[in-house]
Amino acid sequence: MGRRIRRHADPFQCRIVISADEWLGPYRRHGAGHIWLDLGCGKGEFLAGLAGLYPDVFLIGIEIRGKIAEAYFPKYKHIPNLLLLHGNVNLSIPSMMDHLKVQRVFIHFPDPYTHKDRYKKRRMVNRGLVKGLCEILAPGGTVSVKTDDGTLFDEMDAVLKTRLAPLPEGFLRPCFEKVLSEWEGECKGKHVPVYSRIYGLTAGAIGEDSSFTELADFLES
Ligand SMILES: C[S@@+](CC[C@H](N)C(=O)[O-])C[C@H]1O[C@@H](n2cnc3c(N)ncnc32)[C@H](O)[C@@H]1O
């Protein structure tokens, strides 16, 4: 993006799997309400911004880079509905959810790995993750994806659409526009275009489950 040097985290260098024990206690103490996840949360600023706007929602951020977690996560320890965890998303989804469901997932500005084909396997959004997302999404749950890299967007979109359905333009957008992630803020400041889409479960992902009918009714209403 712009002149900023884009560092990529190598997911093969971090084998940390997040377990349900790390978040279930604080989640239950907070009231066991809706859960929103930010995958690759960076410094955690986006969720910290949402925490005040949605005090009843329990927010979990996951970041692979230990140095970021060490330096920035303690800053937000006082927020009761926010938990920022150090670990590898691709090793933790879906197992960390322990069969509990998630209403919103954010995947904002994941490292693109578009410079060399052989690095594509390091991308966060791959078939395994999308399968995991289908297991953890609640009926009517959504996955929000944003990036400033058009090639990455098209490739992620193709993988996501194998199991998830793009939702109509503008779906759920207004509430999240109030808070921008660090990278989205930078894009806005530099007038860099952002590609974004929101996805929900499809009939293929949840079979004949009646929750699909509920989602479809909701989207059409
Ligand atoms: C470009 S930054 C975007 C940060 C934030 N989402 C934003 O929009 O400002 C991508 C972040 O994803 C993290 N990341 C990459 N692969 C990951 C993985 N497998 N698990 C967890 N975090 C990951 C990187 O370390 C980095 O902090």
The ligand as a Tripos MOL2 file, in Angstrom:
@<TRIPOS>MOLECULE
LIG
   27    29     1     0     0
SMALL
NO_CHARGES

@<TRIPOS>ATOM
      1 C1         -1.8710   -6.0370    6.8710 C.3       1 LIG1
      2 S1         -2.1830   -6.4310    8.5280 S.3       1 LIG1
      3 C2         -3.8660   -5.8750    8.7890 C.3       1 LIG1
      4 C3         -4.1840   -5.6710   10.2430 C.3       1 LIG1
      5 C4         -5.6270   -5.2420   10.5370 C.3       1 LIG1
      6 N1         -6.5600   -6.2990   10.2000 N.3       1 LIG1
      7 C5         -5.9880   -3.9720    9.8150 C.2       1 LIG1
      8 O1         -6.8750   -4.0150    8.9290 O.co2     1 LIG1
      9 O2         -5.4110   -2.9140   10.1450 O.co2     1 LIG1
     10 C6         -2.4410   -8.2290    8.4840 C.3       1 LIG1
     11 C7         -2.2680   -8.8270    9.8570 C.3       1 LIG1
     12 O3         -2.6190  -10.2230    9.8240 O.3       1 LIG1
     13 C8         -1.6720  -10.9360   10.6210 C.3       1 LIG1
     14 N2         -1.7010  -12.3610   10.1970 N.ar      1 LIG1
     15 C9         -1.2450  -12.8700    9.0240 C.ar      1 LIG1
     16 N3         -1.4290  -14.2090    8.9760 N.ar      1 LIG1
     17 C10        -2.0310  -14.5540   10.1520 C.ar      1 LIG1
     18 C11        -2.4850  -15.7930   10.7030 C.ar      1 LIG1
     19 N4         -2.3600  -16.9390   10.0320 N.pl3     1 LIG1
     20 N5         -3.0390  -15.7830   11.9450 N.ar      1 LIG1
     21 C12        -3.1690  -14.6050   12.6310 C.ar      1 LIG1
     22 N6         -2.7580  -13.4050   12.1650 N.ar      1 LIG1
     23 C13        -2.2070  -13.3690   10.9350 C.ar      1 LIG1
     24 C14        -0.3610  -10.2060   10.3490 C.3       1 LIG1
     25 O4          0.6260  -10.4540   11.3040 O.3       1 LIG1
     26 C15        -0.8210   -8.7510   10.3400 C.3       1 LIG1
     27 O5         -0.7990   -8.1590   11.6150 O.3       1 LIG1
@<TRIPOS>BOND
     1     1     2 1
     2     2     3 1
     3     2    10 1
     4     3     4 1
     5     4     5 1
     6     5     6 1
     7     5     7 1
     8     7     8 2
     9     7     9 1
    10    10    11 1
    11    11    12 1
    12    11    26 1
    13    12    13 1
    14    13    14 1
    15    13    24 1
    16    14    15 ar
    17    14    23 ar
    18    15    16 ar
    19    16    17 ar
    20    17    18 ar
    21    17    23 ar
    22    18    19 1
    23    18    20 ar
    24    20    21 ar
    25    21    22 ar
    26    22    23 ar
    27    24    25 1
    28    24    26 1
    29    26    27 1
@<TRIPOS>SUBSTRUCTURE
     1 LIG1         1 GROUP 0 **** ****
